[in-house]
Every structure is written in structure tokens, then in C-alpha cells.
Amino acid sequence: MKHMLRSIGEQGKHVFNQNQQIIHLGRMGRVEEAVKVFSLMNQKNLVTFNSMISVFAKNGRINDARELFDKLVRRNIVSWNTMISGYLHNNMVEEANALFDVMPNRDNYSWALIITCYTQMGKLEKARELFYLVPDKLDTACWNAMIAGYAKKGHFDDAKKMFDQMPVKDMVSYNSMLAGYTQNGDMHLALQFFTEMAEKNVVSWNLMVAGFVDIGDLISAWRLFEKIPNPNAVSQVTMLCGFARHGKIKEARKLFDTMPSKNVVCWNAMIAAYIQDSQIDEAVKLFMEMPEKDCVSWTTIINGYFRVGKLDEALEVYNQMPYKDIAAQTAFISGLLQNKKIDEAKEIFSQMGTRDVICWNSMISGYTQCGRMDDAFDLFKQMPIKNTVSWNTMISGYAQAGQMDKAIKIFQDMREKNIVSWNSLIAGFIQNSLHLEALKSLVSMGQEGNKPNQSTFACGLSACANLAALQVGKQLHEHILKSGYINDLFVRNSLISMYAKCGRVHRAEQVFRDTDHADLVSWNSLISGYALNGYAKEAFKAFKQMLAEGTTPDDVTFIGLLSACSHAGLADEGLNLFKSMIEDFAIEPLAEHYSCLVDLLGRMGKLEEAFEIVRGMKKKNIKANAGLWGSLLGACRVQKNVELARFAAKRLLELEPHNASNYIALSNMHAEAGKWEEVEKVRVLMRDKGGEKLPGYSWIEVGNQIQSFVSDDPSKLRPENVQIVLKSLSTHMRDKCDIPDIKLLLLDIL
């Protein structure tokens, strides 16, 4: 009997050790080895299965995790919670919610998980509804989940209210509040809350260090780091990564060398720091010195080689890997895709036995970036489980390919849309010059309860700029002020551009002056705004001030300056500027710069010089674009040079065969020259090439709304209103111009 009990005890101990080994291998990313241990186990208990489910889920193999979960005949509450947690770890909130709904029993942790699920989705109202359904109101986990959810979304008042109402607070409660402040960059409130905390642990200190690192205040971060009573590996890695992120590699290495004990995470962080600084040789040297390497170590070096374009070395390291999990294979695929090796990436993808959603998304993203949307869609249809990233990637891909009808279809088919989904659609409309549709989508987004972020506002302002919709732009400005995004540089630059393109240069100047740290885009937006509105002197003044403040111009800067010269007729200044761009700033001219020069010379009547510039571009292997030929065509029309216009139009129509305005410009030139046969030929050519496919439309702001008018649109025709307006205009003209009858005037014109 004693021998039997001893045997059972030894077997239990052996199973326990194997379970621990599975967990350890999973943490190291060595999933295949963990699977091997699991498969060879003669005895498996429920802990074994739960551990393996967790390993699969935390390493991105969520399908394998679910398959193992489904095979379990007897499940305990830990099995259910582990699977839900796995879904959340992989950002699959819908699947997590579906599993929660069918759970036979729930504990406090189950409720905390599902509340976290909804807070991650941004559905705070739904999370609060679930919170009130929690049976155990004394459990801190659910309170902490709500506090963290509110704080992460910046709802500090709600988070603080819940924090104050908690019957029992623990360190997680305090750290959840603190994390909300630090992760939202509000370090003033964070420091105040941190100072008032009666008790602090290492997590509290680490949150503060990370918060200061995120806002770029390394001095404050280091001061706090030095005061941590017992720093752990997270403290050291946080500070090390902070140095690395801001280019302070020497300080990072000094900290690394002084660490009393280094785990694999510390080594990986230092290697990643070298790679981020493009010091691949130092990274490899450190990699070779590592006492123990995990999957992250190998993939970091592989990514480093890809980053500097050393594909052969990346392949060599990949082949040397003792184990290749999905993360490593996905990293290698991503590296190939970044280097435009799409077919090689596809080959590895096809050979993979199991793939997670990240791997599928990487491959789809590769296809979309190469414009191979049919391949991307085929892969998208094959995906066993799609997350929001999958759908959003397809929306962006179709938008970049100019297929907005398909992008809209994908968007409409989505069950759950997030802010990225809306932004992808709106940005797609902007990219394809469908600015009215962009604004309509922005309105729909708000009606469905989705709050815009800085990207949404920037896209909306871009649409207003292109439509010259000043009133709508002003309304957006008011929303930006209320939402707190006014200090976002991306949004400020969009405001400058919007006001400038709407002719409100003084408002653009005011926004620029109120910008604390103007960047190159800010200056370019202001200079382009001056150019567009004919303020050449102001554009050059801004350029000089920009140089004085130490901002280096780029090609966009000179496009704005050359455009200013063109609008002001400053031929000599424009030519000198073009020369200075090349000689003083080492900027290679693009087709856009030549287009400005051609426009400038054309306006001055120097067509031969303009044409010589175009001919000179060919010798320099610079391909003329539609804008350049359009500029030349416009100049030819002003100077009534029909022969050169015909040549420019031919090149223009090759680039834009379906653009009706090009045909109309050429047709009008022939009409002005009295060449009616040529007019008819152009009209016939336009119909044959499909130049009349898209009807022209106009728009006007009425009552803070944009009304569009498409030619020959029966829904917009109101004959009775037209007659009233015509009669009113006729009467007004007779009174003001002493015209006896408008019909006589029309006869004279005809």
C-alpha cells in the first residue's frame, strides 16, 4: 500500500514537473517543444490541458488553443477563463464575448475578463451594464477592470468616481488609476496621484518611469528610476528602452552593463536598441554572447538584418534557428514583404503547418502594399478567423488601389467597426478625391456613436480644404477644441492648410503662431498657403524665418516657393530658387518642380524655354507627369500656340485618357482658333476614350451644409425656380444696365 502511494506521489510530481516545463517553454516561445512534451506525456491532468491552451493562445496559435479546448470532455472554470483570456490576448473580443455567453458557470475572474473585453472595444456603457450584473460586489477585480477601462480611455472623472466608491481597494486599484494617467500622458496628475499614494510597489514606480519615457522626459524618468527601492527586470528594461527610443544608445549600454543580473528580456531589449540605431554588427555581437536565447532573440536579429537590407544574412540566421514557431515564421515573412519579396514570402506562408491571425494579416498586408488586391482578397476569404485588422487592411488596400466601391463593400460587411475602420474609409475617400463622401462618412461616424480622433479630424479638414468648405471647416475646428486634440501637431497642420486653401490666410497664420513646436510640415503648409493665395513676399519671408530657426527645407517646401513665384510672375526669382534648391540644399528636382517652372515660364510667354525644360527632363530620366503637361497646355492656350498645345495634349491624354477636362481644354483652344473640324474630332475622341463617363459636379455651402449639383441630374431640376431666378435677374439687369429687353441682348450675343 505504501509503495502504491509512493508511486502515485511520484507520478503526480512527474506530471507537475512536466506541466511546469510546458509553461516555461511557452514563455520562451518554444511552442513546438512544448507540444512535444505534451504529446509524450503518459498522464495528463486538467492543469496540463489548461497550460497547453494558454501556451497556444499566448503564442498566437489561437486556433490550436480552441481545438484543444473543444476536445476537453471535462472542463473546469479555469479552462473557460484561459480560453477567453487567450482570445483577449489575440484581440479577438467578439469570440471572447461569445464564449462568455455560453459558460455554464462564472467566477469573479470571468466577469473581470468580459468587462475588460468591452473596455478594450471602447464600449464602456456595455462594460458598466455587465459590472452591475456581477454577483460579488466586494470583488476588487471587476472594480479594477472598470477603473482601468475608464482611465485608458481618458475618462478620469468616471475612473476616479468608481475608485472612490470601491468598498475595498488593493494595489491593483491604485495602479489602475495611475496607469490611466501615465498612459494618457497626463504626468502632472500622475505625479500628484503617485505622491499621495500611501503605499507603492515596484509596478507603481515602473508606471511612472514608463510615463515620463513616453513623453520624452528622460531626466525625470531617470531620477525616478534611481529612487526605486527594489527595481526589477521590468524597471531596467523600461529605462533601457527609453534611452534606446530616444537615440541614447551609450546610456542604454551603460545601464545594461551595470545590471547585476540579466534575464533574456534585458538582452533582447539591448539588441533591439542597437538594431533600432542601425548598429547591426553590435547587435549580432551581443546576440552571440547571450547565455540563453529565446524566439524573440532570433527574430530580433532577423528583423535587424532585414532592416539594413541584408537578406542573405537574415535567411542564414533563420535557417540556424533551433525551433521556428509561428512568431518567427511571421517575422521572416514580414521582413521579406518589407523588401518586396512577395513570392518568397508566399512560399514560406504556404509551407506553414499552422498560421495565426497575425500571420494571415501580414501576408494580406503584403499583397495590398504591392497592389495585388485579387490575391489579397482570395487570402482574405480563406481566413478561418478574421479580426478587425484583417478587415481594415482590406479597406485600406482597396482604397489605395482606387477601388472605393469594393472598400465600401468590405466596410459595410464588417460586424464590428473600430476607429481605424472609419479612418481607413474616410482616408480612402480623400485619397481618391471623393471629398464630399469623406465628410458624409465623418457625419455618419458621429451619428453611430463613434468619437473621432486626430486622424479623423485631419482627414475631415483635408476634405474641407479641397472643397473650400470654410463653414464646415470652422465647425470641425470647434469640435477639435472641445475634444482636446487642438495641440496635436498633425491636426494643427491640417488646420493651417484648410484655412489657407479656403482663402483665410490670416486664420492660417494665427493657427501657425499658436503652434508651440512647428515642424517642417507646419512651415510647408503655411508657405503653400501663401503661394496659393498670391502672397509671394510672405512666402519668402516665412522661408527665411524657417531657415533662421534651423528647419531644413525639403522638396515640398520648394514646390510651394516655386508656385508662389509662378502666381506672382517672378520668373528670375523662380529660376534662381530652382538653382539654389539643387546647389545649396542638394535636393534633386522632381516632376512637380519642373511643372512649376513650366507654368512660370508659360505665364511669362516663354513657351520655347518651357518646352526646352521638358525636353531636358528626358535626358535626366525624370518622367513628366500629368501636372507638367497640363501646365504646358494651359500656357499654350494663354499664348494661343495651337501646335505646341496639340503636342502637350497628346502626352497628357496618354497619362489621363479618361479625364474629360483635358479634352475640353484642347477643344476650347481649337474653338478659339476657329478650327471647328478639330473641335469635333476632339469631342469624338473624348466619347471613344470614355472621357464623358464621370459627370461634372459643383458644390456650395448652404446653412453649414454642402450641397452638390451633378450636371443633368433630374432630381435637382426645378424649372419653376429657374424661371423665377431668370426673371429676377432680367429685371435687375434692365434696371441697373439700362437694357430694354434681355432677349435683344441674347440675340446680339448669338
Secondary structure, 3 states (H helix, E strand, C coil): CHHHHHHHHHHHHHHHHHHHHHHHHHHCCCHHHHHHHHHHCCCCCHHHHHHHHHHHHHCCCHHHHHHHHHHCCCCCHHHHHHHHHHHHHCCCHHHHHHHHHCCCCCCHHHHHHHHHHHHHCCCHHHHHHHHHHCCCCCCHHHHHHHHHHHHHCCCHHHHHHHHHHCCCCCHHHHHHHHHHHHHCCCHHHHHHHHHHCCCCCHHHHHHHHHHHHHCCCHHHHHHHHHHCCCCCHHHHHHHHHHHHHCCCHHHHHHHHHHCCCCCHHHHHHHHHHHHHCCCHHHHHHHHHHCCCCCHHHHHHHHHHHHHCCCHHHHHHHHHHCCCCCHHHHHHHHHHHHHCCCHHHHHHHHHHCCCCCHHHHHHHHHHHHHCCCHHHHHHHHHHCCCCCHHHHHHHHHHHHHCCCHHHHHHHHHHCCCCCHHHHHHHHHHHHHCCCHHHHHHHHHHHHHCCCCCCHHHHHHHHHHHHHHCCHHHHHHHHHHHHHHCCCCCHHHHHHHHHHHHHCCCHHHHHHHHHCCCCCCHHHHHHHHHHHHHCCCHHHHHHHHHHHHHCCCCCCHHHHHHHHHHHHHHCCHHHHHHHHHHHHHCCCCCCCHHHHHHHHHHHHHCCCHHHHHHHHHHHHHCCCCCCHHHHHHHHHHHHHHCCHHHHHHHHHHHHHHCCCCHHHHHHHHHHHHHCCCHHHHHHHHHHHHHHCCCCCCCEEEEEECCEEEEEECCCHHHCCHHHHHHHHHHHHHHHHHHHCCCCHHHHHHHHC
